[in-house]
Amino acid sequence: MALELVFECPRTLKKLRSGPLGEFLEGFCDWLLQHGFARYTARQHLSNVSHLNEYLGARNSTGWQTLGSQAVKARNRAPLDQRLARVQFSVNRFIEYLRSSGLFEPAAKTPIYQPLRVAYLHWMRIHQHAAAGTVELRSHSISQFLEWLGPKATPQGCLELTAETVERFFLPYAQKMGRSARRSMQAALRTFLRFCLYQGYVQRPLEHAVPTWRTYKLATVPRGLTDEQALKTLRGIDRNSNVGRRDYAICQLLYTYGVRGGQVRALRHEDIDWAHNQILFRASKHGKDSLLPLIAQVGESLLEYLKIARPRSQDPHVFLTSRAPYHAFVRSNSLSAIVERHLRKAGIEISSKGAHAFRHGFATRMLQEGHSLKAIADVLGHRHLGTPFIYTKVDFNSLRQVALRWPKEAPQ
């Protein structure tokens, strides 16, 4: 029995196996151990969930087949002090186990706009050949518009869409959001309205009804790390801990190769050719694969992480979460959060603190070292030379060479 592997006291075992949740806790314990949780951690989670078990038992809640969300919410209504926060964290793990076993009744109902959103995203993949990252961005943006539409967010409701409706949503949104969010919403609305016309949900083209918010492509300077800032960030990472070894290897890859955070997240064991000292970064955003030399410092940091710090797991990805259950990073902003944490620790204040700051700094560094735009585009995986052109704006040394001398006033 799994519980006997974690607890020895007969009284504790009897207590865990009683109550409304008693029949679930044996399986929960086995799930924790199978997913790599230490016995001490499993014991803490089970002890915390037992509080919920006692609460439900006091309410004479018997005969459970599935656990509903209302029961969980009822237990967690009290203000969260430190202890209750730990209990809630363990309950969330318990819910994760129940959901994976088909024993948990989700709280949220499917939103009315879900079929329309799913159809739109499918159309983006099939007819627009959108990359996975683009689909994720469009999903986030269009969900806000569909939620704003409310009951009208259906194929029948789209028949009532007008240019005025689109403006009423977009103008207040654009006024309170930044440049990137505005551009993402513009693109999402235009492709969504194109999709609606394709499906016959609207009778006339409405994509041009999305207001054009004037921005200039080369109006800003890339917000990257200087070489000094990047090295300071790397030196500030504590490599004596497992998390530090992982974070150092991640930041070292971002600094050395200028790849996107998503490419580091997607890195697999098979992409590292130790015999030929090469590393492959898979294409993202319809770019190109990049097969690059495995620099000695990068190889050493990767080996240190893989041999000492990486949890044991069958997951083929190189970088995993530091807490069980161990898996690859799922969220697109996971690496940016890691980079931001170490930038703050190093005392570096820049406007863009995500993983892309290393990429901007890398491109600027290549340009200042005299590499051509073609070479920069190849290393960064860009298909078009115009994409890295913005970095020419920060090549101040070259600008000084072509600058005209200030004319002196001719003597009278």
One Martini backbone bead per residue (centre of mass of N, CA, C, O) as a GRO file, in nm:
protein
  412
    1MET     BB    1   0.098   0.035   0.021
    2ALA     BB    2   0.145   0.370  -0.012
    3LEU     BB    3   0.101   0.487   0.277
    4GLU     BB    4   0.324   0.300   0.415
    5LEU     BB    5   0.566   0.464   0.272
    6VAL     BB    6   0.497   0.737   0.459
    7PHE     BB    7   0.349   0.590   0.696
    8GLU     BB    8   0.336   0.432   1.040
    9CYS     BB    9   0.096   0.524   1.189
   10PRO     BB   10  -0.203   0.373   1.248
   11ARG     BB   11  -0.374   0.622   1.317
   12THR     BB   12  -0.311   0.785   1.059
   13LEU     BB   13  -0.407   0.573   0.854
   14LYS     BB   14  -0.700   0.563   0.953
   15LYS     BB   15  -0.763   0.862   0.909
   16LEU     BB   16  -0.706   0.870   0.597
   17ARG     BB   17  -0.922   0.622   0.532
   18SER     BB   18  -1.125   0.814   0.624
   19GLY     BB   19  -1.385   0.950   0.508
   20PRO     BB   20  -1.470   1.086   0.206
   21LEU     BB   21  -1.142   1.071   0.100
   22GLY     BB   22  -1.015   0.790   0.164
   23GLU     BB   23  -1.036   0.648  -0.127
   24PHE     BB   24  -0.821   0.868  -0.259
   25LEU     BB   25  -0.541   0.877  -0.092
   26GLU     BB   26  -0.397   0.633  -0.206
   27GLY     BB   27  -0.377   0.736  -0.500
   28PHE     BB   28  -0.239   1.005  -0.432
   29CYS     BB   29   0.018   0.887  -0.316
   30ASP     BB   30   0.102   0.729  -0.569
   31TRP     BB   31   0.115   0.978  -0.755
   32LEU     BB   32   0.336   1.132  -0.607
   33LEU     BB   33   0.560   0.914  -0.632
   34GLN     BB   34   0.552   0.885  -0.948
   35HIS     BB   35   0.618   1.217  -0.973
   36GLY     BB   36   0.877   1.265  -0.760
   37PHE     BB   37   0.802   1.285  -0.477
   38ALA     BB   38   0.887   1.314  -0.180
   39ARG     BB   39   0.804   1.178   0.117
   40TYR     BB   40   0.786   1.440   0.272
   41THR     BB   41   0.601   1.588   0.068
   42ALA     BB   42   0.373   1.380   0.066
   43ARG     BB   43   0.309   1.408   0.367
   44GLN     BB   44   0.227   1.705   0.357
   45HIS     BB   45  -0.006   1.681   0.154
   46LEU     BB   46  -0.175   1.473   0.313
   47SER     BB   47  -0.208   1.638   0.571
   48ASN     BB   48  -0.353   1.878   0.436
   49VAL     BB   49  -0.593   1.717   0.308
   50SER     BB   50  -0.710   1.616   0.583
   51HIS     BB   51  -0.860   1.880   0.645
   52LEU     BB   52  -1.071   1.843   0.424
   53ASN     BB   53  -1.172   1.571   0.525
   54GLU     BB   54  -1.275   1.672   0.800
   55TYR     BB   55  -1.472   1.882   0.694
   56LEU     BB   56  -1.652   1.685   0.531
   57GLY     BB   57  -1.717   1.497   0.771
   58ALA     BB   58  -1.866   1.718   0.943
   59ARG     BB   59  -2.089   1.735   0.688
   60ASN     BB   60  -2.172   1.448   0.595
   61SER     BB   61  -1.983   1.365   0.335
   62THR     BB   62  -2.103   1.107   0.143
   63GLY     BB   63  -2.069   0.919  -0.141
   64TRP     BB   64  -1.836   0.966  -0.336
   65GLN     BB   65  -1.748   1.008  -0.690
   66THR     BB   66  -1.718   1.320  -0.704
   67LEU     BB   67  -1.546   1.628  -0.685
   68GLY     BB   68  -1.648   1.936  -0.610
   69SER     BB   69  -1.579   2.276  -0.616
   70GLN     BB   70  -1.760   2.377  -0.381
   71ALA     BB   71  -1.617   2.223  -0.154
   72VAL     BB   72  -1.344   2.361  -0.185
   73LYS     BB   73  -1.438   2.654  -0.147
   74ALA     BB   74  -1.554   2.623   0.138
   75ARG     BB   75  -1.270   2.561   0.273
   76ASN     BB   76  -1.133   2.851   0.128
   77ARG     BB   77  -1.269   3.121   0.260
   78ALA     BB   78  -1.066   3.187   0.435
   79PRO     BB   79  -0.818   3.356   0.529
   80LEU     BB   80  -0.481   3.360   0.409
   81ASP     BB   81  -0.253   3.221   0.565
   82GLN     BB   82   0.020   3.034   0.568
   83ARG     BB   83  -0.123   2.764   0.626
   84LEU     BB   84  -0.360   2.785   0.422
   85ALA     BB   85  -0.176   2.807   0.175
   86ARG     BB   86  -0.063   2.519   0.199
   87VAL     BB   87  -0.332   2.373   0.183
   88GLN     BB   88  -0.414   2.480  -0.095
   89PHE     BB   89  -0.177   2.362  -0.251
   90SER     BB   90  -0.247   2.064  -0.187
   91VAL     BB   91  -0.533   2.069  -0.305
   92ASN     BB   92  -0.439   2.129  -0.594
   93ARG     BB   93  -0.291   1.860  -0.625
   94PHE     BB   94  -0.539   1.683  -0.576
   95ILE     BB   95  -0.699   1.789  -0.818
   96GLU     BB   96  -0.497   1.701  -1.031
   97TYR     BB   97  -0.538   1.401  -0.975
   98LEU     BB   98  -0.847   1.386  -1.018
   99ARG     BB   99  -0.849   1.493  -1.308
  100SER     BB  100  -0.661   1.265  -1.428
  101SER     BB  101  -0.897   1.046  -1.317
  102GLY     BB  102  -1.198   1.164  -1.351
  103LEU     BB  103  -1.295   1.297  -1.036
  104PHE     BB  104  -1.345   1.598  -1.137
  105GLU     BB  105  -1.550   1.882  -1.111
  106PRO     BB  106  -1.565   2.148  -1.282
  107ALA     BB  107  -1.647   2.481  -1.243
  108ALA     BB  108  -1.629   2.571  -1.529
  109LYS     BB  109  -1.796   2.668  -1.789
  110THR     BB  110  -1.851   2.676  -2.104
  111PRO     BB  111  -1.819   2.915  -2.302
  112ILE     BB  112  -2.010   3.048  -2.554
  113TYR     BB  113  -1.739   3.110  -2.742
  114GLN     BB  114  -1.581   2.843  -2.789
  115PRO     BB  115  -1.661   2.740  -3.077
  116LEU     BB  116  -1.565   2.997  -3.223
  117ARG     BB  117  -1.269   2.991  -3.135
  118VAL     BB  118  -1.194   2.712  -3.239
  119ALA     BB  119  -1.260   2.768  -3.538
  120TYR     BB  120  -1.060   3.003  -3.573
  121LEU     BB  121  -0.795   2.852  -3.495
  122HIS     BB  122  -0.821   2.638  -3.713
  123TRP     BB  123  -0.813   2.837  -3.950
  124MET     BB  124  -0.530   2.948  -3.886
  125ARG     BB  125  -0.378   2.680  -3.931
  126ILE     BB  126  -0.488   2.593  -4.220
  127HIS     BB  127  -0.517   2.882  -4.389
  128GLN     BB  128  -0.264   3.057  -4.243
  129HIS     BB  129  -0.023   2.900  -4.115
  130ALA     BB  130   0.007   2.925  -3.815
  131ALA     BB  131   0.181   2.942  -3.553
  132ALA     BB  132   0.170   2.849  -3.231
  133GLY     BB  133   0.232   3.131  -3.111
  134THR     BB  134   0.017   3.284  -3.274
  135VAL     BB  135  -0.229   3.128  -3.176
  136GLU     BB  136  -0.197   3.204  -2.879
  137LEU     BB  137  -0.229   3.510  -2.917
  138ARG     BB  138  -0.505   3.507  -3.059
  139SER     BB  139  -0.659   3.370  -2.832
  140HIS     BB  140  -0.619   3.589  -2.617
  141SER     BB  141  -0.742   3.828  -2.774
  142ILE     BB  142  -1.022   3.715  -2.878
  143SER     BB  143  -1.139   3.648  -2.599
  144GLN     BB  144  -1.190   3.944  -2.516
  145PHE     BB  145  -1.393   4.008  -2.738
  146LEU     BB  146  -1.597   3.776  -2.687
  147GLU     BB  147  -1.655   3.854  -2.395
  148TRP     BB  148  -1.765   4.136  -2.467
  149LEU     BB  149  -2.009   4.031  -2.639
  150GLY     BB  150  -2.121   3.776  -2.516
  151PRO     BB  151  -2.413   3.640  -2.635
  152LYS     BB  152  -2.296   3.725  -2.940
  153ALA     BB  153  -2.068   3.484  -2.936
  154THR     BB  154  -2.190   3.380  -3.226
  155PRO     BB  155  -2.274   3.309  -3.537
  156GLN     BB  156  -2.546   3.467  -3.512
  157GLY     BB  157  -2.431   3.723  -3.366
  158CYS     BB  158  -2.235   3.819  -3.601
  159LEU     BB  159  -2.459   3.950  -3.783
  160GLU     BB  160  -2.446   4.222  -3.583
  161LEU     BB  161  -2.193   4.321  -3.689
  162THR     BB  162  -2.007   4.628  -3.679
  163ALA     BB  163  -1.804   4.895  -3.701
  164GLU     BB  164  -1.900   5.016  -3.430
  165THR     BB  165  -1.846   4.771  -3.254
  166VAL     BB  166  -1.540   4.756  -3.298
  167GLU     BB  167  -1.475   5.043  -3.193
  168ARG     BB  168  -1.596   5.017  -2.905
  169PHE     BB  169  -1.372   4.815  -2.826
  170PHE     BB  170  -1.085   4.919  -2.932
  171LEU     BB  171  -1.038   5.210  -2.827
  172PRO     BB  172  -1.031   5.157  -2.517
  173TYR     BB  173  -0.814   4.940  -2.533
  174ALA     BB  174  -0.580   5.111  -2.668
  175GLN     BB  175  -0.558   5.335  -2.440
  176LYS     BB  176  -0.459   5.105  -2.204
  177MET     BB  177  -0.247   4.991  -2.399
  178GLY     BB  178   0.014   4.877  -2.551
  179ARG     BB  179   0.169   4.827  -2.846
  180SER     BB  180   0.164   4.514  -2.856
  181ALA     BB  181  -0.135   4.474  -2.777
  182ARG     BB  182  -0.255   4.634  -3.009
  183ARG     BB  183  -0.138   4.468  -3.243
  184SER     BB  184  -0.258   4.197  -3.159
  185MET     BB  185  -0.556   4.288  -3.171
  186GLN     BB  186  -0.565   4.376  -3.462
  187ALA     BB  187  -0.494   4.102  -3.586
  188ALA     BB  188  -0.723   3.939  -3.455
  189LEU     BB  189  -0.965   4.097  -3.567
  190ARG     BB  190  -0.902   4.075  -3.870
  191THR     BB  191  -0.893   3.762  -3.888
  192PHE     BB  192  -1.172   3.714  -3.766
  193LEU     BB  193  -1.338   3.874  -3.981
  194ARG     BB  194  -1.235   3.700  -4.214
  195PHE     BB  195  -1.352   3.437  -4.105
  196CYS     BB  196  -1.650   3.526  -4.099
  197LEU     BB  197  -1.669   3.569  -4.406
  198TYR     BB  198  -1.588   3.281  -4.490
  199GLN     BB  199  -1.842   3.152  -4.316
  200GLY     BB  200  -2.096   3.369  -4.315
  201TYR     BB  201  -2.131   3.557  -4.045
  202VAL     BB  202  -2.086   3.784  -4.252
  203GLN     BB  203  -2.184   4.002  -4.530
  204ARG     BB  204  -1.928   4.191  -4.486
  205PRO     BB  205  -1.649   4.355  -4.475
  206LEU     BB  206  -1.460   4.434  -4.146
  207GLU     BB  207  -1.145   4.463  -4.117
  208HIS     BB  208  -1.135   4.788  -4.175
  209ALA     BB  209  -1.275   4.868  -3.893
  210VAL     BB  210  -1.008   4.854  -3.773
  211PRO     BB  211  -0.823   5.063  -3.629
  212THR     BB  212  -0.549   5.270  -3.699
  213TRP     BB  213  -0.250   5.260  -3.514
  214ARG     BB  214   0.004   5.459  -3.524
  215THR     BB  215   0.317   5.316  -3.619
  216TYR     BB  216   0.679   5.271  -3.598
  217LYS     BB  217   0.905   5.036  -3.671
  218LEU     BB  218   1.183   5.242  -3.618
  219ALA     BB  219   1.123   5.423  -3.345
  220THR     BB  220   1.295   5.222  -3.182
  221VAL     BB  221   1.515   5.086  -2.961
  222PRO     BB  222   1.653   4.819  -2.869
  223ARG     BB  223   1.589   4.625  -2.554
  224GLY     BB  224   1.887   4.545  -2.449
  225LEU     BB  225   2.169   4.396  -2.345
  226THR     BB  226   2.457   4.443  -2.242
  227ASP     BB  227   2.745   4.285  -2.198
  228GLU     BB  228   2.781   4.367  -1.903
  229GLN     BB  229   2.495   4.287  -1.804
  230ALA     BB  230   2.499   3.990  -1.886
  231LEU     BB  231   2.749   3.907  -1.715
  232LYS     BB  232   2.632   3.997  -1.443
  233THR     BB  233   2.396   3.800  -1.446
  234LEU     BB  234   2.562   3.537  -1.458
  235ARG     BB  235   2.734   3.589  -1.196
  236GLY     BB  236   2.464   3.606  -1.001
  237ILE     BB  237   2.435   3.303  -1.024
  238ASP     BB  238   2.364   3.027  -0.828
  239ARG     BB  239   2.563   2.720  -0.870
  240ASN     BB  240   2.490   2.547  -0.590
  241SER     BB  241   2.216   2.499  -0.716
  242ASN     BB  242   1.988   2.350  -0.913
  243VAL     BB  243   1.845   2.603  -1.013
  244GLY     BB  244   2.103   2.760  -1.085
  245ARG     BB  245   2.210   2.563  -1.299
  246ARG     BB  246   1.972   2.590  -1.485
  247ASP     BB  247   1.966   2.902  -1.522
  248TYR     BB  248   2.252   2.927  -1.632
  249ALA     BB  249   2.215   2.756  -1.887
  250ILE     BB  250   1.991   2.928  -2.009
  251CYS     BB  251   2.142   3.206  -2.014
  252GLN     BB  252   2.383   3.105  -2.179
  253LEU     BB  253   2.222   3.046  -2.436
  254LEU     BB  254   2.100   3.329  -2.479
  255TYR     BB  255   2.378   3.478  -2.492
  256THR     BB  256   2.539   3.305  -2.712
  257TYR     BB  257   2.282   3.274  -2.947
  258GLY     BB  258   2.006   3.445  -2.946
  259VAL     BB  259   1.766   3.291  -2.875
  260ARG     BB  260   1.470   3.188  -2.808
  261GLY     BB  261   1.289   3.080  -2.549
  262GLY     BB  262   1.132   2.856  -2.707
  263GLN     BB  263   1.394   2.707  -2.804
  264VAL     BB  264   1.488   2.626  -2.521
  265ARG     BB  265   1.233   2.475  -2.431
  266ALA     BB  266   1.257   2.269  -2.694
  267LEU     BB  267   1.502   2.135  -2.603
  268ARG     BB  268   1.676   1.835  -2.677
  269HIS     BB  269   1.885   1.579  -2.653
  270GLU     BB  270   1.907   1.530  -2.971
  271ASP     BB  271   2.021   1.838  -3.025
  272ILE     BB  272   2.287   1.725  -2.893
  273ASP     BB  273   2.617   1.700  -3.035
  274TRP     BB  274   2.884   1.582  -2.874
  275ALA     BB  275   3.075   1.459  -3.095
  276HIS     BB  276   3.047   1.749  -3.285
  277ASN     BB  277   2.986   2.013  -3.142
  278GLN     BB  278   2.653   2.049  -3.152
  279ILE     BB  279   2.357   2.268  -3.192
  280LEU     BB  280   1.997   2.254  -3.209
  281PHE     BB  281   1.758   2.494  -3.326
  282ARG     BB  282   1.444   2.520  -3.362
  283ALA     BB  283   1.209   2.644  -3.532
  284SER     BB  284   1.037   2.963  -3.519
  285LYS     BB  285   0.809   3.146  -3.671
  286HIS     BB  286   0.899   3.040  -3.960
  287GLY     BB  287   1.184   2.984  -3.961
  288LYS     BB  288   1.510   2.861  -3.893
  289ASP     BB  289   1.727   2.641  -3.849
  290SER     BB  290   1.998   2.608  -3.595
  291LEU     BB  291   2.335   2.512  -3.656
  292LEU     BB  292   2.568   2.509  -3.389
  293PRO     BB  293   2.825   2.556  -3.204
  294LEU     BB  294   2.960   2.409  -2.913
  295ILE     BB  295   3.042   2.577  -2.663
  296ALA     BB  296   3.229   2.519  -2.394
  297GLN     BB  297   3.065   2.677  -2.175
  298VAL     BB  298   2.796   2.550  -2.251
  299GLY     BB  299   2.867   2.252  -2.214
  300GLU     BB  300   2.939   2.274  -1.911
  301SER     BB  301   2.662   2.378  -1.808
  302LEU     BB  302   2.497   2.139  -1.917
  303LEU     BB  303   2.646   1.909  -1.769
  304GLU     BB  304   2.597   2.013  -1.483
  305TYR     BB  305   2.291   1.987  -1.501
  306LEU     BB  306   2.254   1.688  -1.603
  307LYS     BB  307   2.429   1.547  -1.368
  308ILE     BB  308   2.308   1.712  -1.100
  309ALA     BB  309   2.010   1.881  -1.143
  310ARG     BB  310   1.847   1.695  -1.303
  311PRO     BB  311   1.577   1.531  -1.305
  312ARG     BB  312   1.428   1.234  -1.311
  313SER     BB  313   1.331   1.169  -1.654
  314GLN     BB  314   1.151   1.093  -1.966
  315ASP     BB  315   1.181   1.359  -2.066
  316PRO     BB  316   1.325   1.500  -2.362
  317HIS     BB  317   1.379   1.751  -2.229
  318VAL     BB  318   1.618   1.938  -2.082
  319PHE     BB  319   1.419   2.136  -1.938
  320LEU     BB  320   1.294   2.150  -1.605
  321THR     BB  321   1.132   2.149  -1.342
  322SER     BB  322   1.207   2.177  -0.985
  323ARG     BB  323   0.917   2.052  -0.936
  324ALA     BB  324   0.696   1.842  -0.859
  325PRO     BB  325   0.607   1.749  -1.142
  326TYR     BB  326   0.820   1.671  -1.391
  327HIS     BB  327   0.859   1.915  -1.659
  328ALA     BB  328   0.818   2.098  -1.905
  329PHE     BB  329   0.779   2.401  -2.019
  330VAL     BB  330   0.467   2.547  -2.098
  331ARG     BB  331   0.505   2.836  -2.077
  332SER     BB  332   0.614   3.112  -2.258
  333ASN     BB  333   0.706   3.287  -1.978
  334SER     BB  334   0.908   3.120  -1.804
  335LEU     BB  335   1.192   3.233  -1.893
  336SER     BB  336   1.131   3.532  -1.839
  337ALA     BB  337   1.100   3.496  -1.532
  338ILE     BB  338   1.389   3.403  -1.483
  339VAL     BB  339   1.535   3.650  -1.599
  340GLU     BB  340   1.401   3.867  -1.424
  341ARG     BB  341   1.503   3.764  -1.152
  342HIS     BB  342   1.815   3.805  -1.221
  343LEU     BB  343   1.806   4.103  -1.291
  344ARG     BB  344   1.712   4.202  -1.016
  345LYS     BB  345   1.946   4.079  -0.854
  346ALA     BB  346   2.162   4.257  -1.032
  347GLY     BB  347   2.034   4.555  -1.071
  348ILE     BB  348   1.877   4.562  -1.351
  349GLU     BB  349   1.743   4.838  -1.548
  350ILE     BB  350   1.492   4.758  -1.781
  351SER     BB  351   1.217   4.752  -1.980
  352SER     BB  352   1.316   4.460  -2.085
  353LYS     BB  353   1.311   4.138  -1.886
  354GLY     BB  354   1.330   3.919  -2.084
  355ALA     BB  355   1.463   3.687  -2.298
  356HIS     BB  356   1.489   3.902  -2.538
  357ALA     BB  357   1.724   4.073  -2.427
  358PHE     BB  358   1.947   3.880  -2.524
  359ARG     BB  359   1.883   3.896  -2.828
  360HIS     BB  360   1.930   4.195  -2.870
  361GLY     BB  361   2.221   4.196  -2.762
  362PHE     BB  362   2.340   3.996  -2.967
  363ALA     BB  363   2.282   4.155  -3.230
  364THR     BB  364   2.437   4.409  -3.152
  365ARG     BB  365   2.710   4.270  -3.113
  366MET     BB  366   2.746   4.165  -3.401
  367LEU     BB  367   2.739   4.438  -3.545
  368GLN     BB  368   2.984   4.569  -3.384
  369GLU     BB  369   3.179   4.328  -3.502
  370GLY     BB  370   3.097   4.327  -3.835
  371HIS     BB  371   2.850   4.184  -3.910
  372SER     BB  372   2.622   4.094  -4.116
  373LEU     BB  373   2.289   4.076  -4.178
  374LYS     BB  374   2.300   3.789  -4.290
  375ALA     BB  375   2.439   3.659  -4.044
  376ILE     BB  376   2.230   3.743  -3.835
  377ALA     BB  377   1.986   3.606  -3.969
  378ASP     BB  378   2.100   3.317  -3.958
  379VAL     BB  379   2.141   3.292  -3.647
  380LEU     BB  380   1.836   3.390  -3.573
  381GLY     BB  381   1.635   3.268  -3.809
  382HIS     BB  382   1.589   3.458  -4.041
  383ARG     BB  383   1.440   3.512  -4.365
  384HIS     BB  384   1.469   3.828  -4.339
  385LEU     BB  385   1.666   4.113  -4.362
  386GLY     BB  386   1.466   4.327  -4.232
  387THR     BB  387   1.449   4.231  -3.935
  388PRO     BB  388   1.759   4.320  -3.834
  389PHE     BB  389   1.768   4.634  -3.912
  390ILE     BB  390   1.720   4.777  -3.633
  391TYR     BB  391   2.024   4.736  -3.524
  392THR     BB  392   2.157   4.978  -3.682
  393LYS     BB  393   2.073   5.205  -3.468
  394VAL     BB  394   2.315   5.095  -3.251
  395ASP     BB  395   2.564   5.166  -3.451
  396PHE     BB  396   2.757   5.419  -3.355
  397ASN     BB  397   3.031   5.381  -3.494
  398SER     BB  398   2.923   5.394  -3.787
  399LEU     BB  399   2.784   5.670  -3.762
  400ARG     BB  400   3.043   5.835  -3.712
  401GLN     BB  401   3.179   5.774  -3.993
  402VAL     BB  402   2.921   5.923  -4.160
  403ALA     BB  403   2.936   6.184  -4.032
  404LEU     BB  404   2.899   6.513  -4.052
  405ARG     BB  405   3.044   6.795  -4.038
  406TRP     BB  406   3.030   7.089  -3.882
  407PRO     BB  407   2.985   7.385  -4.000
  408LYS     BB  408   3.164   7.665  -4.041
  409GLU     BB  409   3.190   7.990  -4.014
  410ALA     BB  410   3.246   8.223  -4.228
  411PRO     BB  411   3.446   8.469  -4.279
  412GLN     BB  412   3.409   8.826  -4.336
   0.00000   0.00000   0.00000
